[in-house]
């Protein structure tokens, strides 16, 4: 049972961290506008895929989770 409690605490911290990141994301001017993010704009069509931003966020989250598992 102690393992379940520890898992809930970690899950709560991760959810809180995601909330903080989403709250502050608008204040970080380069987030979502990195070189490597794909942006195509035509007359009636706009396509945006934040490839580089997704990779950076994935690396940061992987590192944070790796630290928790140690």
Order of alpha helices (4+ residues) and beta strands (2+ residues): alpha-beta-beta-alpha
